[in-house]
Amino acid sequence: MKRYGLMGVLFALLTATTGLAQDTEPFAPDGVWIFRTDEMANGSPICTETWAFGPGDRLLVESGKERVNKRFRIVRDTDGLWLVTETLHTNGRADCMGDETAIPDTAERRTYLVPMNDGRVLTCPAPGRAPNGAPFITGCYGSIMPAAMVG
């Protein structure tokens, strides 16, 4: 019986990796993308935002009544792929969670990205480390996808 349980775990791990996109093309977001949280309430994400990636490495985020102008860049390092942003301006209104930010934090913010084969990109905190030093991904909280893919 234990052998079947182990085989099930191995199968789940192998099939889970098939959803990960191959590193054949660099990730370069452009245009309008939709962010949705994984956490749901009444069958809908608790937060949905519009992320407009534009020229000059600009990112405009619309979240609830908040409008945030950011500078962004995509960085790949030994851990993987990151969206690095710097907030330039916010209107200080309530975001999709009801939080208000009158004075923006200008420090860089790093979001770990995991592109999937279906076009979605998971948004996650920094990877953890196994005892052998290998990175592992846990705690992803949402995903972005091109607006044209949203149904």
N, CA, C and O atoms as a GROMACS GRO file, in nm:
protein
  604
    1MET      N    1   0.082  -0.119   0.000
    1MET     CA    2   0.000   0.000   0.000
    1MET      C    3   0.086   0.126   0.000
    1MET      O    4   0.055   0.223  -0.068
    2LYS      N    5   0.197   0.123   0.077
    2LYS     CA    6   0.284   0.239   0.081
    2LYS      C    7   0.347   0.265  -0.055
    2LYS      O    8   0.369   0.380  -0.093
    3ARG      N    9   0.375   0.157  -0.129
    3ARG     CA   10   0.434   0.171  -0.261
    3ARG      C   11   0.342   0.249  -0.354
    3ARG      O   12   0.389   0.333  -0.432
    4TYR      N   13   0.211   0.222  -0.348
    4TYR     CA   14   0.116   0.294  -0.432
    4TYR      C   15   0.108   0.441  -0.394
    4TYR      O   16   0.094   0.527  -0.481
    5GLY      N   17   0.117   0.470  -0.264
    5GLY     CA   18   0.116   0.609  -0.219
    5GLY      C   19   0.236   0.685  -0.271
    5GLY      O   20   0.224   0.798  -0.317
    6LEU      N   21   0.355   0.622  -0.264
    6LEU     CA   22   0.477   0.684  -0.316
    6LEU      C   23   0.467   0.704  -0.466
    6LEU      O   24   0.508   0.808  -0.518
    7MET      N   25   0.412   0.605  -0.536
    7MET     CA   26   0.397   0.619  -0.681
    7MET      C   27   0.303   0.734  -0.714
    7MET      O   28   0.325   0.805  -0.812
    8GLY      N   29   0.198   0.752  -0.635
    8GLY     CA   30   0.105   0.862  -0.658
    8GLY      C   31   0.173   0.997  -0.639
    8GLY      O   32   0.150   1.090  -0.716
    9VAL      N   33   0.256   1.009  -0.535
    9VAL     CA   34   0.329   1.133  -0.511
    9VAL      C   35   0.424   1.162  -0.627
    9VAL      O   36   0.431   1.274  -0.676
   10LEU      N   37   0.497   1.059  -0.671
   10LEU     CA   38   0.590   1.078  -0.784
   10LEU      C   39   0.515   1.118  -0.910
   10LEU      O   40   0.560   1.206  -0.983
   11PHE      N   41   0.401   1.055  -0.936
   11PHE     CA   42   0.321   1.090  -1.053
   11PHE      C   43   0.274   1.235  -1.045
   11PHE      O   44   0.279   1.308  -1.143
   12ALA      N   45   0.228   1.276  -0.924
   12ALA     CA   46   0.181   1.414  -0.907
   12ALA      C   47   0.294   1.513  -0.932
   12ALA      O   48   0.273   1.616  -0.996
   13LEU      N   49   0.414   1.483  -0.883
   13LEU     CA   50   0.527   1.572  -0.906
   13LEU      C   51   0.563   1.580  -1.054
   13LEU      O   52   0.591   1.688  -1.105
   14LEU      N   53   0.563   1.467  -1.121
   14LEU     CA   54   0.598   1.466  -1.263
   14LEU      C   55   0.495   1.540  -1.346
   14LEU      O   56   0.531   1.616  -1.436
   15THR      N   57   0.367   1.518  -1.318
   15THR     CA   58   0.264   1.587  -1.398
   15THR      C   59   0.256   1.733  -1.364
   15THR      O   60   0.219   1.814  -1.450
   16ALA      N   61   0.288   1.771  -1.241
   16ALA     CA   62   0.284   1.913  -1.204
   16ALA      C   63   0.388   1.992  -1.281
   16ALA      O   64   0.364   2.108  -1.315
   17THR      N   65   0.502   1.932  -1.310
   17THR     CA   66   0.607   2.006  -1.380
   17THR      C   67   0.576   2.025  -1.527
   17THR      O   68   0.638   2.109  -1.592
   18THR      N   69   0.482   1.950  -1.583
   18THR     CA   70   0.450   1.966  -1.724
   18THR      C   71   0.382   2.100  -1.751
   18THR      O   72   0.380   2.145  -1.865
   19GLY      N   73   0.327   2.164  -1.648
   19GLY     CA   74   0.263   2.293  -1.667
   19GLY      C   75   0.360   2.408  -1.671
   19GLY      O   76   0.323   2.519  -1.711
   20LEU      N   77   0.485   2.386  -1.632
   20LEU     CA   78   0.583   2.492  -1.631
   20LEU      C   79   0.632   2.521  -1.772
   20LEU      O   80   0.659   2.429  -1.848
   21ALA      N   81   0.642   2.646  -1.805
   21ALA     CA   82   0.687   2.684  -1.939
   21ALA      C   83   0.837   2.659  -1.952
   21ALA      O   84   0.912   2.670  -1.854
   22GLN      N   85   0.879   2.625  -2.069
   22GLN     CA   86   1.020   2.606  -2.096
   22GLN      C   87   1.089   2.741  -2.106
   22GLN      O   88   1.026   2.842  -2.136
   23ASP      N   89   1.218   2.742  -2.081
   23ASP     CA   90   1.295   2.867  -2.083
   23ASP      C   91   1.344   2.901  -2.224
   23ASP      O   92   1.452   2.958  -2.239
   24THR      N   93   1.266   2.868  -2.327
   24THR     CA   94   1.311   2.892  -2.463
   24THR      C   95   1.296   3.037  -2.505
   24THR      O   96   1.374   3.086  -2.587
   25GLU      N   97   1.198   3.108  -2.450
   25GLU     CA   98   1.178   3.249  -2.486
   25GLU      C   99   1.184   3.333  -2.360
   25GLU      O  100   1.131   3.294  -2.256
   26PRO      N  101   1.249   3.448  -2.368
   26PRO     CA  102   1.251   3.534  -2.249
   26PRO      C  103   1.112   3.590  -2.222
   26PRO      O  104   1.036   3.617  -2.316
   27PHE      N  105   1.079   3.606  -2.096
   27PHE     CA  106   0.950   3.662  -2.059
   27PHE      C  107   0.959   3.814  -2.072
   27PHE      O  108   1.043   3.877  -2.008
   28ALA      N  109   0.873   3.872  -2.154
   28ALA     CA  110   0.874   4.016  -2.178
   28ALA      C  111   0.730   4.065  -2.185
   28ALA      O  112   0.673   4.075  -2.294
   29PRO      N  113   0.670   4.097  -2.069
   29PRO     CA  114   0.530   4.138  -2.072
   29PRO      C  115   0.512   4.271  -2.144
   29PRO      O  116   0.595   4.361  -2.132
   30ASP      N  117   0.403   4.282  -2.220
   30ASP     CA  118   0.372   4.403  -2.293
   30ASP      C  119   0.221   4.414  -2.301
   30ASP      O  120   0.152   4.313  -2.314
   31GLY      N  121   0.170   4.534  -2.292
   31GLY     CA  122   0.027   4.553  -2.300
   31GLY      C  123  -0.042   4.526  -2.168
   31GLY      O  124   0.021   4.532  -2.062
   32VAL      N  125  -0.172   4.496  -2.175
   32VAL     CA  126  -0.254   4.483  -2.054
   32VAL      C  127  -0.260   4.338  -2.009
   32VAL      O  128  -0.288   4.247  -2.086
   33TRP      N  129  -0.231   4.319  -1.880
   33TRP     CA  130  -0.238   4.189  -1.814
   33TRP      C  131  -0.335   4.202  -1.697
   33TRP      O  132  -0.354   4.311  -1.642
   34ILE      N  133  -0.395   4.090  -1.659
   34ILE     CA  134  -0.487   4.088  -1.545
   34ILE      C  135  -0.424   4.004  -1.434
   34ILE      O  136  -0.380   3.891  -1.455
   35PHE      N  137  -0.420   4.064  -1.313
   35PHE     CA  138  -0.374   3.993  -1.194
   35PHE      C  139  -0.496   3.948  -1.116
   35PHE      O  140  -0.591   4.025  -1.097
   36ARG      N  141  -0.495   3.823  -1.071
   36ARG     CA  142  -0.601   3.770  -0.986
   36ARG      C  143  -0.538   3.694  -0.871
   36ARG      O  144  -0.443   3.618  -0.889
   37THR      N  145  -0.593   3.716  -0.751
   37THR     CA  146  -0.545   3.640  -0.636
   37THR      C  147  -0.595   3.496  -0.646
   37THR      O  148  -0.698   3.468  -0.708
   38ASP      N  149  -0.520   3.405  -0.584
   38ASP     CA  150  -0.565   3.266  -0.574
   38ASP      C  151  -0.676   3.254  -0.470
   38ASP      O  152  -0.765   3.170  -0.483
   39GLU      N  153  -0.669   3.338  -0.367
   39GLU     CA  154  -0.771   3.333  -0.262
   39GLU      C  155  -0.904   3.380  -0.319
   39GLU      O  156  -0.913   3.481  -0.389
   40MET      N  157  -1.007   3.305  -0.287
   40MET     CA  158  -1.140   3.332  -0.342
   40MET      C  159  -1.239   3.365  -0.232
   40MET      O  160  -1.222   3.325  -0.116
   41ALA      N  161  -1.342   3.439  -0.269
   41ALA     CA  162  -1.458   3.465  -0.183
   41ALA      C  163  -1.582   3.463  -0.271
   41ALA      O  164  -1.588   3.534  -0.371
   42ASN      N  165  -1.678   3.383  -0.236
   42ASN     CA  166  -1.802   3.368  -0.314
   42ASN      C  167  -1.773   3.332  -0.460
   42ASN      O  168  -1.842   3.379  -0.550
   43GLY      N  169  -1.673   3.248  -0.481
   43GLY     CA  170  -1.642   3.200  -0.615
   43GLY      C  171  -1.562   3.294  -0.702
   43GLY      O  172  -1.539   3.264  -0.820
   44SER      N  173  -1.517   3.407  -0.649
   44SER     CA  174  -1.438   3.504  -0.727
   44SER      C  175  -1.310   3.537  -0.652
   44SER      O  176  -1.305   3.527  -0.530
   45PRO      N  177  -1.205   3.576  -0.726
   45PRO     CA  178  -1.082   3.619  -0.658
   45PRO      C  179  -1.111   3.736  -0.565
   45PRO      O  180  -1.193   3.822  -0.597
   46ILE      N  181  -1.044   3.741  -0.449
   46ILE     CA  182  -1.068   3.852  -0.357
   46ILE      C  183  -1.010   3.981  -0.410
   46ILE      O  184  -1.045   4.090  -0.363
   47CYS      N  185  -0.921   3.970  -0.507
   47CYS     CA  186  -0.862   4.091  -0.566
   47CYS      C  187  -0.831   4.066  -0.713
   47CYS      O  188  -0.773   3.963  -0.749
   48THR      N  189  -0.870   4.159  -0.797
   48THR     CA  190  -0.836   4.157  -0.940
   48THR      C  191  -0.782   4.295  -0.974
   48THR      O  192  -0.840   4.397  -0.937
   49GLU      N  193  -0.670   4.297  -1.046
   49GLU     CA  194  -0.606   4.423  -1.084
   49GLU      C  195  -0.576   4.421  -1.234
   49GLU      O  196  -0.567   4.314  -1.295
   50THR      N  197  -0.560   4.538  -1.291
   50THR     CA  198  -0.514   4.553  -1.429
   50THR      C  199  -0.372   4.605  -1.425
   50THR      O  200  -0.345   4.708  -1.362
   51TRP      N  201  -0.282   4.535  -1.491
   51TRP     CA  202  -0.142   4.576  -1.500
   51TRP      C  203  -0.113   4.609  -1.646
   51TRP      O  204  -0.116   4.520  -1.731
   52ALA      N  205  -0.084   4.734  -1.677
   52ALA     CA  206  -0.055   4.776  -1.814
   52ALA      C  207   0.095   4.801  -1.827
   52ALA      O  208   0.148   4.900  -1.777
   53PHE      N  209   0.163   4.708  -1.896
   53PHE     CA  210   0.306   4.720  -1.921
   53PHE      C  211   0.325   4.804  -2.046
   53PHE      O  212   0.274   4.769  -2.153
   54GLY      N  213   0.398   4.915  -2.034
   54GLY     CA  214   0.411   5.006  -2.147
   54GLY      C  215   0.554   5.040  -2.180
   54GLY      O  216   0.647   4.987  -2.120
   55PRO      N  217   0.570   5.130  -2.278
   55PRO     CA  218   0.704   5.170  -2.321
   55PRO      C  219   0.779   5.240  -2.208
   55PRO      O  220   0.720   5.295  -2.115
   56GLY      N  221   0.911   5.238  -2.220
   56GLY     CA  222   0.994   5.303  -2.119
   56GLY      C  223   0.993   5.229  -1.986
   56GLY      O  224   1.019   5.288  -1.882
   57ASP      N  225   0.964   5.099  -1.991
   57ASP     CA  226   0.961   5.016  -1.870
   57ASP      C  227   0.863   5.070  -1.766
   57ASP      O  228   0.891   5.067  -1.645
   58ARG      N  229   0.749   5.120  -1.813
   58ARG     CA  230   0.646   5.173  -1.724
   58ARG      C  231   0.539   5.069  -1.702
   58ARG      O  232   0.506   4.991  -1.792
   59LEU      N  233   0.485   5.068  -1.582
   59LEU     CA  234   0.377   4.978  -1.544
   59LEU      C  235   0.272   5.060  -1.471
   59LEU      O  236   0.301   5.124  -1.370
   60LEU      N  237   0.150   5.059  -1.522
   60LEU     CA  238   0.038   5.125  -1.456
   60LEU      C  239  -0.050   5.016  -1.397
   60LEU      O  240  -0.099   4.929  -1.468
   61VAL      N  241  -0.070   5.022  -1.265
   61VAL     CA  242  -0.153   4.924  -1.195
   61VAL      C  243  -0.283   4.992  -1.152
   61VAL      O  244  -0.281   5.097  -1.088
   62GLU      N  245  -0.395   4.929  -1.189
   62GLU     CA  246  -0.527   4.974  -1.146
   62GLU      C  247  -0.581   4.868  -1.052
   62GLU      O  248  -0.606   4.755  -1.092
   63SER      N  249  -0.598   4.905  -0.926
   63SER     CA  250  -0.641   4.813  -0.821
   63SER      C  251  -0.748   4.882  -0.739
   63SER      O  252  -0.719   4.974  -0.663
   64GLY      N  253  -0.872   4.838  -0.754
   64GLY     CA  254  -0.982   4.909  -0.688
   64GLY      C  255  -0.987   5.051  -0.743
   64GLY      O  256  -0.995   5.071  -0.864
   65LYS      N  257  -0.981   5.151  -0.653
   65LYS     CA  258  -0.979   5.291  -0.696
   65LYS      C  259  -0.837   5.347  -0.703
   65LYS      O  260  -0.816   5.461  -0.742
   66GLU      N  261  -0.740   5.265  -0.664
   66GLU     CA  262  -0.601   5.310  -0.666
   66GLU      C  263  -0.542   5.300  -0.806
   66GLU      O  264  -0.569   5.205  -0.880
   67ARG      N  265  -0.461   5.398  -0.841
   67ARG     CA  266  -0.384   5.398  -0.965
   67ARG      C  267  -0.238   5.420  -0.927
   67ARG      O  268  -0.204   5.519  -0.862
   68VAL      N  269  -0.154   5.327  -0.966
   68VAL     CA  270  -0.013   5.333  -0.928
   68VAL      C  271   0.073   5.331  -1.054
   68VAL      O  272   0.056   5.246  -1.140
   69ASN      N  273   0.164   5.426  -1.063
   69ASN     CA  274   0.258   5.435  -1.174
   69ASN      C  275   0.391   5.379  -1.123
   69ASN      O  276   0.443   5.425  -1.022
   70LYS      N  277   0.443   5.281  -1.194
   70LYS     CA  278   0.567   5.215  -1.152
   70LYS      C  279   0.665   5.207  -1.268
   70LYS      O  280   0.628   5.219  -1.385
   71ARG      N  281   0.790   5.187  -1.232
   71ARG     CA  282   0.894   5.150  -1.328
   71ARG      C  283   0.919   5.001  -1.303
   71ARG      O  284   0.919   4.957  -1.188
   72PHE      N  285   0.941   4.924  -1.410
   72PHE     CA  286   0.964   4.780  -1.391
   72PHE      C  287   1.079   4.731  -1.478
   72PHE      O  288   1.120   4.794  -1.575
   73ARG      N  289   1.128   4.616  -1.439
   73ARG     CA  290   1.222   4.541  -1.521
   73ARG      C  291   1.206   4.393  -1.487
   73ARG      O  292   1.165   4.357  -1.377
   74ILE      N  293   1.240   4.310  -1.583
   74ILE     CA  294   1.238   4.165  -1.564
   74ILE      C  295   1.383   4.122  -1.545
   74ILE      O  296   1.470   4.156  -1.625
   75VAL      N  297   1.408   4.046  -1.440
   75VAL     CA  298   1.544   4.002  -1.407
   75VAL      C  299   1.544   3.851  -1.394
   75VAL      O  300   1.456   3.793  -1.330
   76ARG      N  301   1.643   3.787  -1.454
   76ARG     CA  302   1.662   3.643  -1.435
   76ARG      C  303   1.794   3.624  -1.360
   76ARG      O  304   1.898   3.677  -1.400
   77ASP      N  305   1.788   3.547  -1.251
   77ASP     CA  306   1.909   3.514  -1.177
   77ASP      C  307   1.913   3.363  -1.153
   77ASP      O  308   1.836   3.289  -1.214
   78THR      N  309   2.000   3.318  -1.064
   78THR     CA  310   2.014   3.174  -1.041
   78THR      C  311   1.888   3.112  -0.980
   78THR      O  312   1.868   2.991  -0.993
   79ASP      N  313   1.804   3.191  -0.914
   79ASP     CA  314   1.679   3.140  -0.858
   79ASP      C  315   1.568   3.133  -0.962
   79ASP      O  316   1.477   3.050  -0.949
   80GLY      N  317   1.573   3.216  -1.064
   80GLY     CA  318   1.467   3.217  -1.163
   80GLY      C  319   1.435   3.356  -1.212
   80GLY      O  320   1.525   3.439  -1.230
   81LEU      N  321   1.307   3.382  -1.233
   81LEU     CA  322   1.259   3.504  -1.299
   81LEU      C  323   1.190   3.596  -1.197
   81LEU      O  324   1.111   3.550  -1.114
   82TRP      N  325   1.220   3.725  -1.206
   82TRP     CA  326   1.166   3.824  -1.114
   82TRP      C  327   1.107   3.943  -1.188
   82TRP      O  328   1.160   3.986  -1.291
   83LEU      N  329   0.997   3.995  -1.135
   83LEU     CA  330   0.945   4.126  -1.174
   83LEU      C  331   0.992   4.221  -1.065
   83LEU      O  332   0.952   4.208  -0.949
   84VAL      N  333   1.076   4.317  -1.101
   84VAL     CA  334   1.128   4.414  -1.006
   84VAL      C  335   1.061   4.548  -1.036
   84VAL      O  336   1.071   4.598  -1.148
   85THR      N  337   0.993   4.605  -0.936
   85THR     CA  338   0.921   4.730  -0.957
   85THR      C  339   0.965   4.836  -0.856
   85THR      O  340   1.013   4.805  -0.747
   86GLU      N  341   0.946   4.959  -0.898
   86GLU     CA  342   0.969   5.075  -0.812
   86GLU      C  343   0.848   5.166  -0.830
   86GLU      O  344   0.817   5.206  -0.942
   87THR      N  345   0.781   5.199  -0.721
   87THR     CA  346   0.663   5.286  -0.727
   87THR      C  347   0.706   5.430  -0.746
   87THR      O  348   0.787   5.482  -0.669
   88LEU      N  349   0.651   5.494  -0.848
   88LEU     CA  350   0.682   5.633  -0.876
   88LEU      C  351   0.574   5.727  -0.822
   88LEU      O  352   0.604   5.836  -0.774
   89HIS      N  353   0.447   5.683  -0.831
   89HIS     CA  354   0.337   5.769  -0.787
   89HIS      C  355   0.213   5.683  -0.762
   89HIS      O  356   0.191   5.583  -0.830
   90THR      N  357   0.134   5.722  -0.665
   90THR     CA  358   0.003   5.662  -0.641
   90THR      C  359  -0.096   5.773  -0.613
   90THR      O  360  -0.060   5.879  -0.562
   91ASN      N  361  -0.223   5.747  -0.647
   91ASN     CA  362  -0.325   5.847  -0.615
   91ASN      C  363  -0.373   5.834  -0.469
   91ASN      O  364  -0.452   5.917  -0.423
   92GLY      N  365  -0.325   5.732  -0.398
   92GLY     CA  366  -0.357   5.717  -0.256
   92GLY      C  367  -0.496   5.666  -0.224
   92GLY      O  368  -0.534   5.660  -0.108
   93ARG      N  369  -0.572   5.628  -0.325
   93ARG     CA  370  -0.707   5.576  -0.303
   93ARG      C  371  -0.701   5.429  -0.260
   93ARG      O  372  -0.594   5.369  -0.262
   94ALA      N  373  -0.814   5.374  -0.222
   94ALA     CA  374  -0.821   5.235  -0.175
   94ALA      C  375  -0.797   5.137  -0.289
   94ALA      O  376  -0.854   5.149  -0.397
   95ASP      N  377  -0.710   5.038  -0.262
   95ASP     CA  378  -0.685   4.933  -0.362
   95ASP      C  379  -0.794   4.826  -0.351
   95ASP      O  380  -0.891   4.843  -0.278
   96CYS      N  381  -0.778   4.717  -0.424
   96CYS     CA  382  -0.881   4.613  -0.429
   96CYS      C  383  -0.901   4.542  -0.295
   96CYS      O  384  -1.000   4.473  -0.276
   97MET      N  385  -0.808   4.559  -0.201
   97MET     CA  386  -0.821   4.501  -0.068
   97MET      C  387  -0.873   4.604   0.033
   97MET      O  388  -0.895   4.572   0.150
   98GLY      N  389  -0.892   4.729  -0.014
   98GLY     CA  390  -0.941   4.834   0.074
   98GLY      C  391  -0.831   4.914   0.143
   98GLY      O  392  -0.860   5.005   0.220
   99ASP      N  393  -0.704   4.879   0.114
   99ASP     CA  394  -0.591   4.950   0.175
   99ASP      C  395  -0.561   5.078   0.099
   99ASP      O  396  -0.573   5.083  -0.024
  100GLU      N  397  -0.521   5.181   0.173
  100GLU     CA  398  -0.482   5.308   0.111
  100GLU      C  399  -0.335   5.336   0.138
  100GLU      O  400  -0.286   5.313   0.249
  101THR      N  401  -0.265   5.384   0.036
  101THR     CA  402  -0.124   5.419   0.049
  101THR      C  403  -0.107   5.562   0.000
  101THR      O  404  -0.097   5.587  -0.120
  102ALA      N  405  -0.104   5.656   0.095
  102ALA     CA  406  -0.093   5.797   0.058
  102ALA      C  407   0.048   5.831   0.011
  102ALA      O  408   0.066   5.907  -0.085
  103ILE      N  409   0.149   5.774   0.077
  103ILE     CA  410   0.288   5.800   0.040
  103ILE      C  411   0.348   5.668  -0.008
  103ILE      O  412   0.360   5.574   0.070
  104PRO      N  413   0.386   5.661  -0.133
  104PRO     CA  414   0.437   5.534  -0.186
  104PRO      C  415   0.573   5.497  -0.127
  104PRO      O  416   0.656   5.584  -0.099
  105ASP      N  417   0.594   5.368  -0.110
  105ASP     CA  418   0.724   5.315  -0.072
  105ASP      C  419   0.807   5.308  -0.200
  105ASP      O  420   0.771   5.235  -0.292
  106THR      N  421   0.916   5.381  -0.206
  106THR     CA  422   0.995   5.388  -0.329
  106THR      C  423   1.100   5.277  -0.338
  106THR      O  424   1.175   5.271  -0.436
  107ALA      N  425   1.107   5.191  -0.236
  107ALA     CA  426   1.204   5.081  -0.242
  107ALA      C  427   1.163   4.982  -0.351
  107ALA      O  428   1.044   4.967  -0.382
  108GLU      N  429   1.261   4.914  -0.408
  108GLU     CA  430   1.230   4.813  -0.508
  108GLU      C  431   1.152   4.698  -0.444
  108GLU      O  432   1.177   4.659  -0.330
  109ARG      N  433   1.058   4.646  -0.521
  109ARG     CA  434   0.981   4.530  -0.479
  109ARG      C  435   1.006   4.419  -0.580
  109ARG      O  436   0.998   4.442  -0.701
  110ARG      N  437   1.036   4.300  -0.530
  110ARG     CA  438   1.065   4.186  -0.616
  110ARG      C  439   0.955   4.081  -0.603
  110ARG      O  440   0.923   4.036  -0.493
  111THR      N  441   0.897   4.042  -0.717
  111THR     CA  442   0.796   3.938  -0.722
  111THR      C  443   0.851   3.824  -0.806
  111THR      O  444   0.892   3.845  -0.920
  112TYR      N  445   0.853   3.705  -0.748
  112TYR     CA  446   0.904   3.587  -0.820
  112TYR      C  447   0.797   3.542  -0.920
  112TYR      O  448   0.680   3.530  -0.885
  113LEU      N  449   0.838   3.518  -1.043
  113LEU     CA  450   0.745   3.481  -1.150
  113LEU      C  451   0.770   3.339  -1.198
  113LEU      O  452   0.885   3.297  -1.213
  114VAL      N  453   0.661   3.267  -1.221
  114VAL     CA  454   0.671   3.130  -1.274
  114VAL      C  455   0.581   3.122  -1.397
  114VAL      O  456   0.460   3.100  -1.383
  115PRO      N  457   0.637   3.140  -1.518
  115PRO     CA  458   0.556   3.128  -1.640
  115PRO      C  459   0.506   2.984  -1.659
  115PRO      O  460   0.581   2.888  -1.640
  116MET      N  461   0.381   2.971  -1.696
  116MET     CA  462   0.319   2.841  -1.720
  116MET      C  463   0.292   2.826  -1.870
  116MET      O  464   0.284   2.925  -1.943
  117ASN      N  465   0.279   2.702  -1.914
  117ASN     CA  466   0.257   2.675  -2.057
  117ASN      C  467   0.123   2.729  -2.107
  117ASN      O  468   0.108   2.753  -2.226
  118ASP      N  469   0.025   2.749  -2.017
  118ASP     CA  470  -0.106   2.796  -2.061
  118ASP      C  471  -0.114   2.948  -2.074
  118ASP      O  472  -0.221   3.002  -2.101
  119GLY      N  473   0.000   3.018  -2.055
  119GLY     CA  474   0.003   3.164  -2.072
  119GLY      C  475  -0.005   3.241  -1.942
  119GLY      O  476   0.030   3.359  -1.937
  120ARG      N  477  -0.050   3.175  -1.834
  120ARG     CA  478  -0.052   3.240  -1.703
  120ARG      C  479   0.090   3.250  -1.649
  120ARG      O  480   0.178   3.175  -1.690
  121VAL      N  481   0.111   3.344  -1.558
  121VAL     CA  482   0.239   3.357  -1.489
  121VAL      C  483   0.206   3.366  -1.340
  121VAL      O  484   0.139   3.459  -1.296
  122LEU      N  485   0.254   3.268  -1.263
  122LEU     CA  486   0.229   3.269  -1.119
  122LEU      C  487   0.310   3.379  -1.053
  122LEU      O  488   0.423   3.406  -1.092
  123THR      N  489   0.251   3.444  -0.953
  123THR     CA  490   0.319   3.546  -0.875
  123THR      C  491   0.342   3.488  -0.736
  123THR      O  492   0.250   3.440  -0.670
  124CYS      N  493   0.469   3.493  -0.691
  124CYS     CA  494   0.509   3.421  -0.570
  124CYS      C  495   0.609   3.502  -0.490
  124CYS      O  496   0.673   3.594  -0.542
  125PRO      N  497   0.623   3.467  -0.360
  125PRO     CA  498   0.733   3.525  -0.283
  125PRO      C  499   0.864   3.459  -0.326
  125PRO      O  500   0.863   3.366  -0.407
  126ALA      N  501   0.974   3.505  -0.273
  126ALA     CA  502   1.104   3.447  -0.304
  126ALA      C  503   1.105   3.298  -0.274
  126ALA      O  504   1.043   3.255  -0.176
  127PRO      N  505   1.173   3.218  -0.355
  127PRO     CA  506   1.179   3.074  -0.330
  127PRO      C  507   1.247   3.045  -0.196
  127PRO      O  508   1.335   3.118  -0.151
  128GLY      N  509   1.204   2.936  -0.134
  128GLY     CA  510   1.272   2.886  -0.015
  128GLY      C  511   1.393   2.805  -0.058
  128GLY      O  512   1.422   2.794  -0.177
  129ARG      N  513   1.462   2.750   0.038
  129ARG     CA  514   1.580   2.668   0.010
  129ARG      C  515   1.569   2.536   0.083
  129ARG      O  516   1.540   2.531   0.203
  130ALA      N  517   1.592   2.428   0.011
  130ALA     CA  518   1.599   2.296   0.070
  130ALA      C  519   1.732   2.284   0.145
  130ALA      O  520   1.822   2.364   0.123
  131PRO      N  521   1.744   2.184   0.233
  131PRO     CA  522   1.870   2.168   0.306
  131PRO      C  523   1.994   2.158   0.215
  131PRO      O  524   2.104   2.197   0.254
  132ASN      N  525   1.975   2.106   0.094
  132ASN     CA  526   2.088   2.096   0.000
  132ASN      C  527   2.111   2.225  -0.078
  132ASN      O  528   2.200   2.230  -0.163
  133GLY      N  529   2.032   2.330  -0.050
  133GLY     CA  530   2.050   2.459  -0.116
  133GLY      C  531   1.965   2.480  -0.239
  133GLY      O  532   1.962   2.590  -0.294
  134ALA      N  533   1.895   2.375  -0.284
  134ALA     CA  534   1.811   2.388  -0.403
  134ALA      C  535   1.689   2.474  -0.373
  134ALA      O  536   1.627   2.458  -0.269
  135PRO      N  537   1.654   2.567  -0.464
  135PRO     CA  538   1.537   2.651  -0.440
  135PRO      C  539   1.408   2.571  -0.459
  135PRO      O  540   1.402   2.480  -0.541
  136PHE      N  541   1.305   2.606  -0.382
  136PHE     CA  542   1.172   2.549  -0.404
  136PHE      C  543   1.069   2.660  -0.391
  136PHE      O  544   1.086   2.755  -0.315
  137ILE      N  545   0.961   2.646  -0.467
  137ILE     CA  546   0.858   2.749  -0.475
  137ILE      C  547   0.740   2.709  -0.387
  137ILE      O  548   0.691   2.596  -0.395
  138THR      N  549   0.696   2.802  -0.304
  138THR     CA  550   0.579   2.778  -0.220
  138THR      C  551   0.512   2.913  -0.191
  138THR      O  552   0.577   3.018  -0.195
  139GLY      N  553   0.386   2.909  -0.162
  139GLY     CA  554   0.317   3.031  -0.121
  139GLY      C  555   0.278   3.126  -0.232
  139GLY      O  556   0.256   3.244  -0.206
  140CYS      N  557   0.270   3.077  -0.356
  140CYS     CA  558   0.226   3.166  -0.463
  140CYS      C  559   0.086   3.218  -0.429
  140CYS      O  560   0.004   3.143  -0.376
  141TYR      N  561   0.060   3.343  -0.457
  141TYR     CA  562  -0.063   3.406  -0.411
  141TYR      C  563  -0.155   3.450  -0.524
  141TYR      O  564  -0.266   3.495  -0.498
  142GLY      N  565  -0.111   3.438  -0.648
  142GLY     CA  566  -0.196   3.480  -0.759
  142GLY      C  567  -0.127   3.453  -0.891
  142GLY      O  568  -0.027   3.382  -0.899
  143SER      N  569  -0.185   3.512  -0.995
  143SER     CA  570  -0.125   3.497  -1.128
  143SER      C  571  -0.165   3.616  -1.214
  143SER      O  572  -0.265   3.684  -1.189
  144ILE      N  573  -0.082   3.638  -1.317
  144ILE     CA  574  -0.116   3.738  -1.418
  144ILE      C  575  -0.131   3.664  -1.551
  144ILE      O  576  -0.070   3.560  -1.573
  145MET      N  577  -0.212   3.721  -1.638
  145MET     CA  578  -0.227   3.667  -1.773
  145MET      C  579  -0.266   3.780  -1.866
  145MET      O  580  -0.329   3.877  -1.824
  146PRO      N  581  -0.228   3.767  -1.993
  146PRO     CA  582  -0.268   3.873  -2.087
  146PRO      C  583  -0.420   3.892  -2.086
  146PRO      O  584  -0.495   3.795  -2.081
  147ALA      N  585  -0.463   4.016  -2.089
  147ALA     CA  586  -0.606   4.047  -2.082
  147ALA      C  587  -0.685   3.975  -2.191
  147ALA      O  588  -0.801   3.939  -2.171
  148ALA      N  589  -0.622   3.954  -2.306
  148ALA     CA  590  -0.691   3.886  -2.417
  148ALA      C  591  -0.726   3.741  -2.383
  148ALA      O  592  -0.813   3.683  -2.446
  149MET      N  593  -0.658   3.683  -2.283
  149MET     CA  594  -0.684   3.545  -2.243
  149MET      C  595  -0.795   3.533  -2.138
  149MET      O  596  -0.846   3.424  -2.113
  150VAL      N  597  -0.831   3.645  -2.078
  150VAL     CA  598  -0.929   3.642  -1.968
  150VAL      C  599  -1.069   3.628  -2.027
  150VAL      O  600  -1.110   3.702  -2.116
  151GLY      N  601  -1.141   3.530  -1.974
  151GLY     CA  602  -1.275   3.505  -2.026
  151GLY      C  603  -1.384   3.560  -1.941
  151GLY      O  604  -1.502   3.544  -1.975
   0.00000   0.00000   0.00000
